[in-house]
Amino acid sequence: MAKKPVNFTLNGQGRAAFADEGQNLLEFLRRGVGDLSPKYGCGQGTCGACTVLVDGETQLSCLVLAETVDGKAVRTAGGLANGALDPLQTAFMDHFAAQCGYCTPGMLMSARALLDKNPQPTREQVIEAISGNLCRCTGYEPIISAILAVAEGRAQA
C-alpha cells in the first residue's frame, strides 16, 4: 500500500506524517499521529463522535481521506484546552453535559465551529449545529444549555 505525505497543522502545531493511501482521517489522527480525542463511533458518518474541524468547518473524520488535509488546519477536541480549559469544556462540566463522554469530543467540536462563526446563536441554531451528533446518555438539554451559557457569556475558562 502506497504512503502519501501529509503536511498539515494539528491544533496549531505544524505536523508531517505519512498516511496510507485511502486511510481515513480518523484512523490517521488516532493511529498515525496519536491524537485520541476524535472517537470511532459508527464508521459511517451518522453518529458524529469523530467530528473535527478542518479549516474551521466540521468534518466527520471517518469519511474524510487523510490525504485531503494536506496543507490544511485540523482542530480536534484535544486542542481545545490551551493552557486552560476552553469555555465550552467548562460549561459542559458545569451543566453536566457529559456522562459517558463518548460523544463529547464531537459535540464540543460542532459547538466550537458554531460559536466561532456565530458567537451568539439562538437555541434553534445550537440544535441545528449539533444535529449530526448523537448522544445516548446525557440527552440534549444539558448540552444545549452548556453551549448557550458560553454564547451568553455565563461560562468562563
For each residue, the residues with C-beta under 8 A, 3 or more apart:
1: 20 21 22
2: 20 21
3: 18 19 20 21
4: 18 19 20 21 66 67 70
5: 16 17 18 70
6: 15 16 17 18 19 28 66 67 69 70
7: 14 15 16 70 71
8: 14 15 16 69 70 71 72 73 74
9: 12 13 14 15 72 73 74
10: 13 15 29 33 35 74 75 76 79
11: 35 74 75 76 78 79
12: 9 75 79 82
13: 9 10
14: 7 8 9
15: 6 7 8 9 10 33
16: 5 6 7 8
17: 5 6 28 32 33
18: 3 4 5 6 32
19: 3 4 6 23 28 32 65 66 67
20: 1 2 3 4 23 66
21: 1 2 3 4 67
22: 1 65
23: 19 20 27 28 32 65 66 67
24: 27 28 61 62 63 64 65 66
25: 28 29 52 54 59 61 62 64 65 66 68 69 74
26: 29 30 38 40 50 61 62
27: 23 24 30 31 32 66
28: 6 17 19 23 24 25 31 32 33 66
29: 10 25 26 32 33 35 38 52 61 66 74 76
30: 26 27 33 34 35 36 38 40
31: 27 28
32: 17 18 19 23 27 28 29 66
33: 10 15 17 28 29 30
34: 30
35: 10 11 29 30 38 76 78
36: 30 78
37: 76 77 78 79 105
38: 26 29 30 35 49 50 51 52 61 76 77 105 106
39: 49 50 102 103 105 106
40: 26 30 43 49 50 62
41: 47 48 49 50 62 102 103 106 134
42: 45 46 47 49 62
43: 40 62
44: 47 62
45: 42 60 62 63
46: 42 134
47: 41 42 44 50 103 106 133 134
48: 41 51 60 103 106 107 110 130 132 133 134
49: 38 39 40 41 42 102 103 105 106 133 134
50: 26 38 39 40 41 47 60 61 62 106
51: 38 48 58 59 60 61 105 106 107 109 110 132 133
52: 25 29 38 58 59 61 74 75 76 109
53: 56 57 58 59 73 74 75 76 109 112 113
54: 25 57 59 64 69 72 73 74
55: 72 73
56: 53 73 75 113 116 117
57: 53 54 113
58: 51 52 53 109 110 113 132
59: 25 51 52 53 54 63 64
60: 45 48 50 51 63 64 132
61: 24 25 26 29 38 50 51 52 64
62: 24 25 26 40 41 42 43 44 45 50
63: 24 45 59 60
64: 24 25 54 59 60 61 68 69
65: 19 22 23 24 25 68
66: 4 6 19 20 23 24 25 27 28 29 32 69
67: 4 6 19 21 23 70
68: 25 64 65 72
69: 6 8 25 54 64 66 72 74
70: 4 5 6 7 8 67
71: 7 8
72: 8 9 54 55 68 69
73: 8 9 53 54 55 56
74: 8 9 10 11 25 29 52 53 54 69
75: 10 11 12 52 53 56 79 80 109 112
76: 10 11 29 35 37 38 52 53 79 105 109
77: 37 38 80 104 105 106 108 109
78: 11 35 36 37 105
79: 10 11 12 37 75 76 82
80: 75 77 85 86 88 89 108 112
81: 84 85 86 89
82: 12 79 86
83:
84: 81 157
85: 80 81 89 90 157
86: 80 81 82 89 90 108 112 157
87: 90 91 150 155 156 157
88: 80 91 92 108 111 112 115 146 147 150 155
89: 80 81 85 86 92 93 108 157
90: 85 86 87 93 94 155 156 157
91: 87 88 94 95 97 146 147 149 150 154 155
92: 88 89 95 97 98 104 107 108 143 146
93: 89 90 96 97 98
94: 90 91 146 149 155
95: 91 92 142 143 145 146 149
96: 93 99 138 142
97: 91 92 93 104 107 138 142 143 145 146
98: 92 93 101 103 104 138
99: 96 137 138
100: 103 136 137
101: 98 104
102: 39 41 49 136 137
103: 39 41 47 48 49 98 100 106 107 133 134 135 136 137 138
104: 77 92 97 98 101 107 108
105: 37 38 39 49 51 76 77 78 108 109
106: 38 39 41 47 48 49 50 51 77 103 109 110 133
107: 48 51 92 97 103 104 110 111 130 133 135 143
108: 77 80 86 88 89 92 104 105 111 112
109: 51 52 53 58 75 76 77 105 106 112 113
110: 48 51 58 106 107 113 114 129 130 132 133
111: 88 107 108 114 115 126 129 130 143 146 147 150
112: 53 75 80 86 88 108 109 115 116
113: 53 56 57 58 109 110 116 117 129
114: 110 111 117 118 121 125 126 129 130 147
115: 88 111 112 118 119 121 147 150 151
116: 56 112 113 119
117: 56 113 114
118: 114 115 121 125
119: 115 116 151
120: 151 152
121: 114 115 118 125 126 129 147 148 151
122: 125 126
123: 126 127 144 148
124: 127 128
125: 114 118 121 122 128 129
126: 111 114 121 122 123 129 130 144 147 148 151
127: 123 124 130 131 140 144
128: 124 125 131
129: 110 111 113 114 121 125 126 147
130: 48 107 110 111 114 126 127 133 140 143 144 147
131: 127 128
132: 48 51 58 60 110
133: 47 48 49 51 103 106 107 110 130
134: 41 46 47 48 49 103
135: 103 107 138 139 140 143
136: 100 102 103
137: 99 100 102 103
138: 96 97 98 99 103 135 142 143
139: 135 142 143
140: 127 130 135 143 144
141: 144 145
142: 95 96 97 138 139 145 146
143: 92 95 97 107 111 130 135 138 139 140 146 147
144: 123 126 127 130 140 141 147 148
145: 95 97 141 142 148 149
146: 88 91 92 94 95 97 111 142 143 149 150 155
147: 88 91 111 114 115 121 126 129 130 143 144 150 151
148: 121 123 126 144 145 151 152
149: 91 94 95 145 146 152 154 155
150: 87 88 91 111 115 146 147 153 154 155
151: 115 119 120 121 126 147 148
152: 120 148 149
153: 150
154: 91 149 150
155: 87 88 90 91 94 146 149 150
156: 87 90
157: 84 85 86 87 89 90
